[in-house]
Amino acid sequence: MAMQFSQEDFDRLLLFEHNRKSAEATYAKDPLDADNLTRWGGALLELSQFQSVSESKAMINDAISKLEEALLINPSKHDALWCLGNAHTSYAFLTPDFDEAKPYFDKASEFFQKAVDEDPSNELYVKSLEVTAKAPELHMEIHKNGLGQTMSAGPEASFGSAKSSKLKKSSDLKYDILGWVILAVGIVAWVGMAKSNMPSPPP
């Protein structure tokens, strides 16, 4: 299934690919930089949105390993904890079987709770914790309607018009949640990038 890329998507794709490469280069010089590992995980999580479901899952697992590495260095790093919550949420939504997905939602809640514990005034973390409580219900709604198949396509890729209004409603919900999760990760990656004063990408 081909995805339709807008110019904005393409710009984001380039940005996060640049972040990923920069993080990889920085890691080679300094493997114990927890900020860099968090940026790396965030970039992988962003890039996973542009892949097929199986590639996306592999990339999310890669992101999880980078973020866990950051937490080994600094266990109270709240942005890494929060990114891990997002990674587990994203993985759960890509897993149609609810029993299989549920442990990922549970882990996501734990990580969001830890992020809130470390930084209680952060509204994004608090909001994430609230939203993750509703995520299992949304998951069931999405996959009950067979919407999980369209993860890599437009919201209405393969539906007949008879069902489309109900499906459209759930798919809008899904895209709201996923879009929100990903937007939030993007914010963290941007902030990380600004902080690290990365050199501009080669022309």
N, C-alpha and C positions, 0 to 999 in steps of 0.2 A: 504494500500500500504506500503510495507516494504521499509525503507530507507537503502541504503548501507552505512555503516559507515566505513571510513578508520581509520587507527590507529591514524592519525592526528586529525580527527574529534572526536574520542573517547577521546583523550588527552584534546582537547579543552572542550569537554562536562564535563569532570571531573574537569577541572580548573574552569569553570564558575559555576558549581554546588558548588564547594568549596567556590568561591567568594560569591555566594548567601547565603550559610549557615553562612559564617563569617559575612556578612553584617547584616543578621537577628540577630545574637548574639550580634553584636555591637549596633544595634538599641535598643535591649532590655535594654542595659546599658545606652545608650545615644541617645534618639530619635531626638535630635536637631543637630546631626552631618550631615551637608549637603553633605560633601564629601562622607560619608558612604552611604547616600541615593542615591547619584548619581552612586556609584559603584554597589549598589543593582539593580537599574534600568538598568544599563548597562549589568549586569549579566543575568537578566531576558530576556532582549532583545536578548542576545546571545543564551540563552537556548531555546527561542521561535523558533529558526531555526531548532530545532531537533524534533519539534512536528507536529502533524496533523494540518490542517488549523484552525479548531475550537479551539483546545488547544493553538495553536500559537497566535490566536487573543486574547484569554483570558489572556495569559501571557504578551502580548504587553500592554493590558489595565492595568495590574498590574504594569508593568514597568512605564507606564505613570503616575500612581498615586504616585509612589515613587519619580519620577523626579519632579512632581508638588509640592510634599511635600518639596523637597530640595529647590525649588525656593521660597516657602513661607518663608523659613529660610533665604535664600540669593537670592534675585530676580535678581542679576546681575551675577549669577554663569554661566559662558559661557559654561562649559562642560555639565552642566545639560540642558541648552537651546539646545545645539547641539544634545545631545542624544534624546531629545524630538522630534527634527526634524526628526531624524532617525526612531523613534518609529512610528510617523505619516506616514512617507513614507512607512515603512514596512506594516503597517496596510492597507494603500491604495492599495498596490500591492496584498494583500490577498483578496481584495474586488472586485469581477468581475464587478459589476455594476458601470459604470463610474460616474454616477450622485451621487452615494453613496460614491465613492472613492474620488471625487474631493475636498470636504471640508477638507479631511485629507492631500491632497497635498498642499492645501492653507495654512493650519496650519503649515505644515512642512516648507514651504517657510518663514512664519513669524518667526518661531523659529530659522531657520538658519540665517535669517537677523539679529535677535537680538543677536545671538552668534557672528556674524561678527561685529556688532556695539560695543559689549563689548571687542572684541579682534581682531581688524582689521588686524593684521599682521599674523594671523593664516591661513596658506594656506589650511588646511583641511576644515576649516569653509567656506572659500571663494569658494573652489571647490564644497562643498556640496550645496551651494546656486546656483551655476551654473548648477549642475546636476539636481537639483530638478525642474528647469525650463523645462527640457526635459522629466521629469518623466511622466506627463499625456499622452504625445504622445506615450511613450513606453508602458504604461499601456494599451492603446487602441490596440496597435499592438499585445501585448501578448494575451489579452483576446479575440481579434477578431479571433485569430488562435486557440483558445481553450487551450492555454498553461497554463492558470491559474489552470487547473485541475491537472497539474503535479507538483504543488508547492512542494509536499512532496516526489516526486520521481525523478528519473534521467531525464535529459532534453528530452530524447526521449522514455519515458516509453511506450506511447500508440499510436504511429503513424504508419500508413502505409508508405511504402517507397516512394510512389508517391509524398506525400506532404513533405517528411522529409527534403529536402534540404532547402526549404523556412522556415519551422518550426525550423530547426536547427539554422538558422541564427537568428531568433527572440529569440529562447531560449538561445542562447549564449549571446545575448544582455542582456536578463533578468538576467542570472546568473552573468554576469559582474556587472550589477548595484547592484543586491542584495548582491553579493559577496563583492563588494566594500563597501557598506553600513555596512555590518556586520564586515568586516575586520576593518573598521574604528572604530566601537564601541569596537571591541576587543582591539585595540591599547589603547583606553582610559581606558578600564578596566585593561589592563596590567600596564599602567602608574600609575593608582590609586593604584594598588596592590603594586607596587614597593615603592610608596610613603608611604603607610601605614605600610610597613614592617611586613606583616602578619606572624604569626607563621606558620611553615610548617604544612601541613595536617597530621593528625595522620596516622601512618603506617597501 
